[in-house]
Amino acid sequence: MRDDGGSVFPTAWRNDGDKLVFAPNGQVVAPGDFVELPGLTIRDYLAAKAMQGMIASKSLSPSDLIAFYAYSQADEMLKARDA
């Protein structure tokens, strides 16, 4: 299994209403109850940052290449963090 680095920006979502509702993750939440939401993975966050730089520098153009290299960069960053 690929290391995703864990969660970044986890949060809790609360049902402030007076009826059962669906939380953003699809879980049914009773009034006043909370649901923990993990947020993005660190891998996804790093890939998004790498992608931003690639698009801004216009170093790559085909979208599939940008996505591939962005995730490759994120994987290398996670390896460096664990080294």
C-alpha positions as CSV (number, residue, x, y, z in Angstrom):
1,M,0.0,0.0,0.0
2,R,1.3,3.4,-0.9
3,D,2.2,5.8,1.9
4,D,-0.3,8.7,1.8
5,G,1.3,10.5,4.8
6,G,-1.8,10.6,6.8
7,S,-4.3,13.4,7.1
8,V,-3.9,17.1,6.7
9,F,-6.4,19.6,8.0
10,P,-8.7,17.1,9.8
11,T,-11.9,18.7,11.1
12,A,-15.2,18.0,12.8
13,W,-18.6,18.7,11.3
14,R,-21.6,19.4,13.5
15,N,-25.3,19.1,12.8
16,D,-26.6,22.4,14.2
17,G,-30.1,21.7,12.9
18,D,-33.1,19.9,14.5
19,K,-33.3,17.0,12.0
20,L,-31.2,14.1,10.9
21,V,-28.9,15.2,8.1
22,F,-26.2,13.8,5.9
23,A,-22.7,15.0,6.7
24,P,-20.2,15.8,3.9
25,N,-18.9,12.2,4.1
26,G,-22.4,10.7,3.7
27,Q,-22.9,9.7,7.3
28,V,-26.3,10.4,8.9
29,V,-25.8,12.8,11.8
30,A,-28.4,13.5,14.6
31,P,-29.0,17.0,15.8
32,G,-26.1,18.3,17.9
33,D,-23.8,15.4,17.0
34,F,-20.3,15.7,15.5
35,V,-18.6,13.7,12.7
36,E,-14.8,13.6,12.3
37,L,-13.7,14.3,8.8
38,P,-10.1,13.4,7.9
39,G,-9.4,16.1,5.3
40,L,-7.0,15.6,2.4
41,T,-4.1,13.1,2.6
42,I,-0.7,14.7,2.8
43,R,0.1,13.1,-0.5
44,D,-2.8,14.8,-2.2
45,Y,-1.9,18.1,-0.6
46,L,1.7,17.9,-1.7
47,A,0.7,16.8,-5.2
48,A,-1.6,19.8,-5.5
49,K,1.2,22.2,-4.5
50,A,3.6,20.6,-6.9
51,M,0.9,20.8,-9.7
52,Q,0.4,24.5,-8.9
53,G,4.1,25.2,-9.5
54,M,4.2,23.2,-12.7
55,I,1.2,25.0,-14.2
56,A,2.5,28.4,-13.1
57,S,6.0,27.7,-14.7
58,K,4.4,26.3,-17.8
59,S,7.0,23.5,-17.8
60,L,4.5,20.9,-18.8
61,S,1.3,21.1,-20.7
62,P,-0.6,17.8,-21.1
63,S,-2.8,17.4,-18.0
64,D,-2.0,13.7,-17.7
65,L,1.7,14.5,-17.5
66,I,1.2,17.2,-14.9
67,A,-0.8,14.9,-12.7
68,F,1.7,12.1,-13.1
69,Y,4.7,14.3,-12.2
70,A,2.8,16.1,-9.4
71,Y,2.1,12.8,-7.6
72,S,5.7,11.6,-8.4
73,Q,7.0,14.7,-6.7
74,A,4.7,14.2,-3.7
75,D,5.9,10.6,-3.3
76,E,9.5,11.8,-3.3
77,M,8.7,14.4,-0.7
78,L,7.1,11.8,1.5
79,K,10.2,9.6,1.1
80,A,12.5,12.5,2.0
81,R,10.4,13.3,5.1
82,D,10.8,9.7,6.4
83,A,14.5,9.5,5.7
